[in-house]
Amino acid sequence: MAELSDTIERIRSEEASIQKLFSGDGGEKYGRVRVGEHRKARDYKRRLTEAAVFIGEIRSGKRPLYHLQEAMSTSDFPILFADILDRQLLANYAEIPPTWQNFARRGTVPDFRTVRRFAVDGAETVLPRVGELEEYREASLTESRDEYSVGKVGRRLDLSWEALINDDLDAFRSAPERLARAARRSEEKFATELYIGTRGPNGLLYEARYSNVVTGNPPLELRGLQLAFRQLYEMRDAEGEPVMMGDAVTLFISPALVVTAENLVNALSIELEVEGGSREQRIRAANWMRGKVRVQVVPYLPIIARENADTTWGLFGNPNTGRPALEVGFLRGYEEPALFERLPNARRVGGSGGDEMRSFEDDSRAWRVTHVFGGTRLLSTGGTKATVASNGSGA
């Protein structure tokens, strides 16, 4: 019942916002239009709230089930029921936080055709001195691109009339939550497969020629983490200039490394070995990683990786500062999953009762969720310089 109460409160707050938006002084020229739009929106919100309250009372036992059957024969409630389900779907989808948005670029595409992401390099090196009457040296630009397309995923959920009547298992109520979780999981696994492969770090993104495999594939420990940071911050662009990583660096880890990572990042102080004079020295210093490194557990890492699943880790630079390593894109206007309901094709003779919401063939009701997304590794446009990773094997 909690999610239904939240839906009702959101509807009421949205109605108040609409009233505030349309109640200002708009002048005679716009007054009638604003009032008309406000009345339509207010009436819709009122009926939607009534439907949500109505369903809640039936689920809590305040109303008998036959009231629902009678309501389903009206012109408004079947549409509003579907709207409530859709709102619950989006609410549950938003409540499950994604991991990839911390280190990948979120994009939008206009249609299902292949889109290209371009990068231009050149003319950004330190300026050379120009002598008296000496000609300026000409710089050249080079262009690179990556491309991808989006595709749709989805699932249909059919419930029998008997299941809806015997709804003590909450099959009807949990439909939006189940479909929302499936949509978020599909999106999350797709994004994870862009940088995780069967052996740990994905070999298409992490290669020796890109200098983004941490030297020696060390396990997640202080020395290995220091080495990874050094490699990440020593990255150079196509002209040999430093690559800016930003301050918010993400440490991605397997679930098996949670304790190790949290201990490293949240320790108040750390012991370091520094070279000085003829011998190494050990010093104790404040933990420089506190506030600088964000730990991100990747839930699908051990599912995708068949080898090194419990030891793989890596770093991503801030995707908003420089060129990101990954992009996950969504179809414009369909950035979130959409819920559809099958139109009923049955009507009881005489036109009364609740049978109108059932299938003529088998008495079922059906919903379908559709989600549209895609993505790519930004290999050609410099994304390989925004991340380093280790499979933790030590070899």
Secondary structure, 3 states (H helix, E strand, C coil): CHHHHHHHHHHHHHHHHHHHHHCCCCHHHHHHHHHHHHHHHHHHHHHHHHHHHHHHHHHHCCCCHHHHHHHCCCCCHHHHHHHHHHHHHHHHHHHCCCCHHHCCEEEEECCCCCEEEEEEECCCCCCCCCCCCCCCCCCCCEEEEEEECEEEEEEEEEECHHHHHCHHHCCCCCHHHHHHHHHHHHHHHHHHHCCEECCEECCCCCCHHHCCECCCCCCCCHHHHHHHHHHHHCCECCCCCECCCCCCEEEEECHHHHHHHHHHHHCCEEEEEEEECCEEEEEEEECCCCCCEEEEECCCHHHHCCCCCCCCEEEECCCCCCCCCEEEEEECCCCCCEEEECCCCCCCCCCCCCHHHCCCCCCCEEEEEEEEEEEEECCCCCHHHHEEEECCCCC
